[in-house]
Amino acid sequence: MMGLGTGLALIVAIGAQNAYVLRLGIAGRGREILAVVAICAASDMALITAGVLGVGAVVERFPVLLVVLRFLGAAFLIGYGVLAARRAVHPGALPLDDSPVAPAPGAVTTETRAGATLTIARPLRAAVLTALAFTWLNPHVYLDTLIFAGSIANQQGPDLRWWWAAGAMVASIAWFFSLGFGARLLRPIFARPAAWRVLDSCIAVGMIGLGLGLAIAG
């Protein structure tokens, strides 16, 4: 239970990753949401496992890695914030039902490989790459999981440390799946463009602020 509570305390916060999952959960289709929440949860599980195994000590010995990630993450957050600001200027709206929507021009592309034509959904690929960037370009995730969570887990002793880690992993899975799939309850609100303008404005301010803070203060 301690691992579960600590895991929730680490991830249940208004941050860049959670804001992205929330927005995608409101607007996205099931396949995109499933892929993104699975990436977020699996990444946490991998990092917590590495922390228990002592990889955090390696990260502490090479702080330059976190510095590089800090500036890459800051650039990504500011760029995403600018895109959110553009969306706020020209907001869209959601249909109130779940009827299929035809893909917009450029939403899919085709490639020919080994004589076969493959159709690739750009929104899914973009969602996956964005989720990976939000997760792995954030230096704080390494501090929270590899170092902080790993050290707490190892304080439980060799017999209990993996039980603690399992609790933290369950917290991550429960949170991301609840956030991603529970966000669809807000879809009626976001049938109005004004709601999107407010959400994307908040995301823009938050992302740019986090990016600048990351670049300046670390």
C-alpha positions as CSV (number, residue, x, y, z in Angstrom):
1,M,0.0,0.0,0.0
2,M,2.9,2.4,0.7
3,G,4.2,1.9,-2.8
4,L,0.7,2.5,-4.2
5,G,0.3,5.7,-2.3
6,T,3.8,7.0,-3.1
7,G,3.3,6.2,-6.8
8,L,0.1,8.1,-6.9
9,A,1.6,11.1,-5.1
10,L,4.4,11.2,-7.8
11,I,2.1,11.0,-10.9
12,V,-1.2,12.6,-9.8
13,A,-0.2,16.2,-10.5
14,I,-0.9,18.8,-13.2
15,G,2.0,18.3,-15.5
16,A,2.8,18.2,-19.1
17,Q,2.3,14.5,-19.6
18,N,-1.0,14.4,-17.7
19,A,-2.3,17.4,-19.6
20,Y,-1.5,15.7,-22.9
21,V,-3.2,12.5,-21.8
22,L,-6.2,14.4,-20.7
23,R,-6.5,16.3,-24.0
24,L,-6.1,13.2,-26.0
25,G,-8.6,11.4,-23.9
26,I,-11.2,14.0,-24.6
27,A,-10.5,14.3,-28.3
28,G,-8.9,11.1,-29.4
29,R,-10.1,7.7,-30.6
30,G,-9.8,4.5,-28.6
31,R,-6.7,3.2,-30.4
32,E,-4.7,6.4,-29.9
33,I,-5.7,6.7,-26.2
34,L,-4.9,3.0,-25.6
35,A,-1.4,3.4,-27.2
36,V,-0.6,6.5,-25.3
37,V,-1.7,5.3,-21.8
38,A,0.1,2.0,-22.4
39,I,3.3,3.9,-23.3
40,C,3.0,6.1,-20.2
41,A,2.4,3.2,-17.8
42,A,4.9,0.9,-19.4
43,S,7.6,3.6,-19.3
44,D,6.9,4.2,-15.6
45,M,7.1,0.5,-14.9
46,A,10.4,0.2,-16.7
47,L,11.9,3.2,-14.9
48,I,10.7,2.0,-11.5
49,T,12.2,-1.4,-12.2
50,A,15.5,0.3,-13.2
51,G,15.4,2.4,-10.1
52,V,15.0,-0.7,-7.8
53,L,17.9,-2.3,-9.6
54,G,20.1,0.7,-8.8
55,V,20.3,2.4,-12.2
56,G,19.7,5.7,-10.4
57,A,23.2,5.6,-9.0
58,V,24.5,5.6,-12.6
59,V,22.4,8.7,-13.5
60,E,23.7,10.5,-10.4
61,R,27.3,9.8,-11.6
62,F,26.7,11.4,-15.0
63,P,24.6,14.5,-14.3
64,V,25.4,15.9,-17.8
65,L,22.8,13.4,-19.2
66,L,20.1,15.2,-17.2
67,V,21.3,18.6,-18.4
68,V,21.0,17.5,-22.1
69,L,17.6,16.1,-21.4
70,R,16.6,19.3,-19.6
71,F,17.2,21.5,-22.6
72,L,15.7,19.0,-25.1
73,G,12.7,18.7,-22.9
74,A,12.4,22.5,-22.5
75,A,12.5,23.0,-26.3
76,F,9.8,20.3,-26.8
77,L,7.5,21.7,-24.1
78,I,7.8,25.3,-25.5
79,G,7.1,24.0,-29.0
80,Y,4.1,22.1,-27.9
81,G,2.9,25.1,-26.0
82,V,3.1,27.3,-29.1
83,L,1.0,24.7,-31.0
84,A,-1.6,24.7,-28.2
85,A,-1.7,28.5,-28.4
86,R,-2.4,28.2,-32.1
87,R,-5.2,25.7,-31.4
88,A,-6.7,28.1,-28.9
89,V,-6.9,30.9,-31.5
90,H,-8.7,28.5,-33.9
91,P,-10.6,26.1,-31.7
92,G,-12.6,23.1,-33.0
93,A,-15.5,21.2,-31.5
94,L,-16.5,17.6,-30.9
95,P,-19.6,15.8,-32.1
96,L,-21.9,14.8,-29.3
97,D,-22.1,11.2,-30.5
98,D,-19.4,8.7,-31.4
99,S,-20.2,8.4,-35.1
100,P,-17.2,7.8,-37.3
101,V,-15.6,10.9,-38.6
102,A,-13.9,10.9,-42.0
103,P,-10.2,11.5,-41.8
104,A,-9.1,15.0,-42.7
105,P,-6.9,15.6,-45.7
106,G,-3.4,14.5,-44.8
107,A,-4.5,12.4,-41.8
108,V,-3.4,9.3,-43.5
109,T,-0.6,8.5,-45.9
110,T,0.4,5.6,-48.0
111,E,3.7,3.9,-48.4
112,T,4.8,1.2,-50.7
113,R,7.0,-1.5,-49.2
114,A,8.1,-4.7,-50.8
115,G,5.4,-4.3,-53.5
116,A,2.6,-3.7,-51.0
117,T,0.8,-0.5,-50.3
118,L,0.4,0.3,-46.6
119,T,-1.9,2.9,-45.1
120,I,-0.4,4.6,-42.1
121,A,-2.5,6.7,-39.7
122,R,-0.6,9.8,-38.9
123,P,-2.6,10.7,-35.8
124,L,-1.7,7.4,-34.2
125,R,2.0,7.8,-35.1
126,A,2.0,11.4,-33.9
127,A,0.3,10.5,-30.6
128,V,2.8,7.7,-29.9
129,L,5.8,9.9,-30.7
130,T,4.4,12.8,-28.6
131,A,3.8,10.5,-25.6
132,L,7.3,9.1,-25.9
133,A,8.7,12.7,-26.0
134,F,6.6,13.8,-23.0
135,T,7.9,10.8,-21.0
136,W,11.5,10.4,-21.9
137,L,12.6,14.0,-22.5
138,N,11.4,15.0,-19.0
139,P,14.5,14.9,-16.7
140,H,12.2,15.0,-13.6
141,V,10.8,11.6,-14.5
142,Y,14.3,10.1,-13.9
143,L,14.7,11.9,-10.6
144,D,11.2,10.7,-9.5
145,T,11.5,7.1,-10.6
146,L,15.2,6.1,-10.9
147,I,16.4,8.0,-7.9
148,F,13.5,8.9,-5.6
149,A,11.3,5.8,-6.1
150,G,14.3,3.5,-6.4
151,S,15.8,4.7,-3.2
152,I,12.5,4.3,-1.2
153,A,12.0,0.8,-2.6
154,N,15.4,-0.3,-1.6
155,Q,14.8,1.1,1.9
156,Q,12.1,-1.6,2.3
157,G,14.8,-4.3,2.3
158,P,15.5,-7.1,-0.2
159,D,12.4,-9.0,0.6
160,L,9.9,-6.1,0.3
161,R,11.4,-3.8,-2.2
162,W,9.7,-5.5,-5.2
163,W,6.3,-5.4,-3.4
164,W,6.8,-1.7,-3.0
165,A,7.7,-1.3,-6.6
166,A,4.7,-3.4,-7.7
167,G,2.4,-1.0,-5.7
168,A,3.9,2.0,-7.5
169,M,3.5,0.3,-10.8
170,V,-0.2,-0.5,-10.1
171,A,-0.7,3.2,-9.2
172,S,0.8,4.3,-12.6
173,I,-1.4,1.8,-14.6
174,A,-4.5,2.8,-12.7
175,W,-3.9,6.5,-13.0
176,F,-3.1,6.7,-16.7
177,F,-5.9,4.4,-17.8
178,S,-8.4,6.2,-15.6
179,L,-7.2,9.6,-16.9
180,G,-7.1,8.6,-20.6
181,F,-10.4,6.7,-20.8
182,G,-12.2,8.7,-18.1
183,A,-11.6,12.0,-19.9
184,R,-14.3,11.0,-22.5
185,L,-16.9,11.9,-19.8
186,L,-16.0,15.5,-20.5
187,R,-16.8,15.2,-24.2
188,P,-20.2,16.9,-24.0
189,I,-18.5,20.0,-22.6
190,F,-16.0,20.1,-25.4
191,A,-18.7,20.0,-28.1
192,R,-18.4,23.8,-27.8
193,P,-15.3,25.6,-29.3
194,A,-15.1,27.9,-26.3
195,A,-14.3,24.9,-24.1
196,W,-11.4,24.0,-26.3
197,R,-10.2,27.6,-26.3
198,V,-10.0,27.6,-22.5
199,L,-8.3,24.1,-22.3
200,D,-5.7,24.9,-25.0
201,S,-5.0,28.3,-23.5
202,C,-4.3,26.7,-20.2
203,I,-2.2,24.0,-21.8
204,A,-0.2,26.6,-23.8
205,V,0.5,28.7,-20.7
206,G,1.4,25.6,-18.6
207,M,3.6,24.0,-21.3
208,I,5.5,27.2,-22.1
209,G,5.9,28.0,-18.4
210,L,7.2,24.5,-17.7
211,G,9.6,24.7,-20.6
212,L,11.0,28.1,-19.6
213,G,11.3,26.9,-16.0
214,L,13.0,23.8,-17.1
215,A,15.5,25.7,-19.2
216,I,16.2,28.4,-16.6
217,A,15.9,26.7,-13.2
218,G,16.3,23.0,-14.1
